[in-house]
Amino acid sequence: MRRLLLSAAAALLVGALVPLPATAAPTTAAPAASSPTALHLPAALPLPAAAPARPPALHRVVRPFGLRATASAAGARLVTVGTGAYLVAQDSGNGWIKVGHAGRTGWFPAGYARKLDQIQYQATRAVAVTTRPGAGSAVVSLAAGRSAVSTGRVSGGHVQVYSAGKTGWAPAAALRRAVVAKYQTNVAAYLYATAHSPTRVATLPADYTHATRTNRALNGRIHVEYGGTSGWIGAAKVTRVALGTAVGKLAWRQSAAKNVARWCRGVPITAGRGLGNFASMSGSPGRWKESITLDTAGLRGGTLDPNHPQAVAIQYHECAHILQYRAYDYRPGTLASRMDTVYGRSNGTEFMADCMALAMGTKLSGTSSDGWTWRAGYGGKCTSAHLAAAKKVIAGQAV
């Protein structure tokens, strides 16, 4: 098939305690050097400070110890800090944290306190964040879906959270861990019950985006969610994608675009049953537009899996035409003439697109897992000379 209208058609044939840290002198920040500024604002109009995205990190004391005036066990004792006390680290160094406690500021051994995890939550319903667990006045309201970050403290079914510069308590029942990362399967993969278990709880399709609310990685697996089930998937089977990527299976054309992204990233793809398979160019010098159209119908009825080797071979073939256009500066006549010469027979544009697809790493025939034989392309042979030329065209060189 060949389309001219400045377009060319292509083919389908289809917590342990630690010893006290070593003595260290407290650190003091040197005063900042003054420097002239280009912008002068009156003191009556201070710039507003943006609230930090997260609360200060909290540490909970796991072993009592005396707060020291210096970062040393030999430093003067200021006050005893008991087990269970919460401390906010203002500074740290050499195994000590600088904290405030009982009206005094001093140094406490970091190994005697456990840093609490800060977890990002989303409100499942509108809820008031109050000054005390389940009581007190409201300090901020969380609308359904709004995010807040926990300080790590919990009490009586309530979680201490931070939002919009305010800290207070929200009922745990009204909170759910927020999605913190998303991963997309590169191939079909299994979801396992635990990080170490061989028990499979689901089979995940290729090109499926999964959310994770923990982003835990262990034993070469990542904790994700799939269809309401949480489990572990092999890290080698997935790629991390943007947080805004929709959860679920990619559309057929999106899977195809992912398959050819190395060479034809950004080329618009249209896919549908009965559309045929071809690559097109249109426009004028300096304003060329490229596109790829793909047929989703399988040879035996149904829809062809976009990641089936036959479908991938067709996708690579059409992408190869785009690369041919580029290498020959969108001159179809010159392209056809050179491809006929390089391949050694007429319709060389199509046969060389097959050779380019092979050089890209696909196959043009094979046997499926259910035993049926498939073929794609125009049935020609690709010699070592053809493949060498194909690689040059892929690299953008005319041959």
Secondary structure, DSSP 8 states (H G I E B T S, - for coil): ----SSEEE----------------------------S----TTS-------SS---EEEESS-EEEESSSSTTS-EEEEE-TT-EEE-SEEETTEEEEEETTEEEEEEGGGEEE----EEEESS-EEEEEETTEEEEEEEE-TT-EEEEEEEEETTEEEEEETTEEEEEEGGGEEE---EEEEESS-EEEESSSS---EEEEE-TTEEEEESS--EETTEEEEEETTEEEEEEGGGEEEE-TTS-SEE--HHHHHHHHTHHHHTT--EEEETT---EEEEES-TT--EEEEEEE-B-TTSSB--TTSHHHHHHHHHHHHHHHHHHHTTT-HHHHHHHHHHHHTSSSHHHHHHHHHHHHHT--SEEE-TTS-EEE-S------HHHHHHHHHHHTT---
